[in-house]
Structure formats: structure tokens, C-alpha cells
Amino acid sequence: MSRTGIVLLKKTRRRRARRIGVMFSCSHVNTWVPAGVVSPPRTGLVDETARIRNLICFIDHFDSFSFNVLAWLRQGSPGARFLRVASDDLEFIQRLHSARFPVVLSPGPGHPLEAHASMNLCRALMGRVPVLGICLGHQIIGAASGWEIARSSRPFHGSRKKISLVGESYFWEGQHQFHAATYNSLVLTPPIGSIDSIQSGDTGLKIVGTCDEGEIQAIETSGPVKAAGVQFHPESFLSDDLSVFRDRWLQHAADWLATQSSATAPLLIPS
């Protein structure tokens, strides 16, 4: 591309950024995020915990779909604020261990067992705060609960699969089957020796959705403060309208936040 073309492309991106939202930068990426999303800078942090009542932390594993997921979540709760935290921001993620805010674990490349910070965060927060995991995030929830990771029998990125719901579900109540887009080559499997194929022993994590190949596509916990994971991408244009699932999780997060005292553990976020 010519120098003139590069300059025009940069100007176009700046104009688009002003329309869509705000620009942020982290350690190794510069890109755009939707309005209503903030990102913790490396310096200049202030303690804002007491006045933030509708904050949801979004752990970004640098997936190409991350901002699509953020935009999809924002559609379900325009008043919520999402704090985007890079999955390699180890110092900030460590702070989240003692914070009390709902957490979304984004899709991303790689193996869940390599996402050490997110795995540790999930172990620390599950059962204490509402958690939502999509694709890699779904696998992190399962792996953090002692479930195993296996190769998918039919890895095909961008496929549209029929998902069948099984057992009782808080987030999928009233739904039975739908189609959704999958982009994964790994899947969760229950630990050997679990009570049965649906419920997994002490963790309270249960299978609530599978595809025709029998692979796990949706999980959730059964406790009062719930975690939910989906292997598919609910925000994808290839998926059916899954806003009911999104809205139920966001409502669960909002209801839980409403019960929390303003004297939450300190969390530093941008002013």
C-alpha cells in the first residue's frame, strides 16, 4: 500500500473509533473497544470501588471475537460498565482475587491449562461471584473445576451445530434446542469417576447442553452464585438469537451486585 493509502486508512480508523467508542492501549496491542468499556492503565490508578455499582470485569484472552462479545453483552445491559483486563496483566488479575465483581472470561487461542492467571482467578472466584465463560473461558471454568480437556472429534472453525439442552438449567430454562457457531478444537470431558455424565461431584458443575457428537457445549454450577460456560459463540451471526441466555446471566449478575455492600475489597480502576 502507498504512503498516501496508509494515511487515509489511519484517518478512516480514527473516525470509526470516535463513532464506536474509545481507544485504549495495553502492553502489546492498540485497538478499539465499544463505548462503556474501560481498561486499566499501567499508571495513574485510583481507588473507585465504593462508587462503582454495576461493573463487570472482562478478562480478554486476545481473541478476534473479544470485542464482538463485549458489544453483544452491552446490548443486553446498556447501563453496565465493563472493565477490560488483559489476560497477561498478572498484577491486576491478582487484585481481582479479592474483589467482588462479576467476571466474564473471553474466548481465545491456546489451551486452557496455559491460561494460568485466568485459571487461578476462576478457582478463587467461582461460587463467590457470577462467572461467564465463552469458548476458551468455558474450558477454563471446567478445567478449574477438575474436568479434563480433550480433542474435539470434529474440529471445524466456523461450523453451525445443533445444541440440545439436557437436565435442569437456570440460564436456559424453557429452551430445548438451537443452533450456534463453534470455533473450537478442544472440548471439556467430565472427570473420570464423577457421579454420572451430567453432574460432577463436589464442584456442583453440571452439563446442560451437548451437540449431536455428544460433546459438551454448555455447563453451569448449581449453587446460589452461579458460573455458566458455553463452548459455542452466542454472539456470532451464525448462532440463533441467544439473547435470553445473555439477559438471564446479566440479570443474575445485577441481582448479585445489588446484594453487595459498597465496602467491597479495594480494586483500582481508571478515574
Sequence and secondary structure as in RCSB ss.txt:
>XXXX:A:sequence
MSRTGIVLLKKTRRRRARRIGVMFSCSHVNTWVPAGVVSPPRTGLVDETARIRNLICFIDHFDSFSFNVLAWLRQ
GSPGARFLRVASDDLEFIQRLHSARFPVVLSPGPGHPLEAHASMNLCRALMGRVPVLGICLGHQIIGAASGWEIA
RSSRPFHGSRKKISLVGESYFWEGQHQFHAATYNSLVLTPPIGSIDSIQSGDTGLKIVGTCDEGEIQAIETSGPV
KAAGVQFHPESFLSDDLSVFRDRWLQHAADWLATQSSATAPLLIPS
>XXXX:A:secstr
  HHHHHHHHHHHHHHHHHHEEEEE SS EEEEETTEE   SS  EE GGG  SEEEEEE   TTHHHHHHHHHH
H TT EEEEEETT HHHHHHHTT    EEE   SS GGG HHHHHHHHHHBTTB EEEETHHHHHHHHHTT EEE
E SS  TTEEEEEEE S  SSSTT  EEEEEE  SEEEE  TT SSSSEEGGGTEEEEEEETT  EEEEEE SSS
 EEEESSBTTSTTS   HHHHHHHHHHHHHHHHTS S     EE  
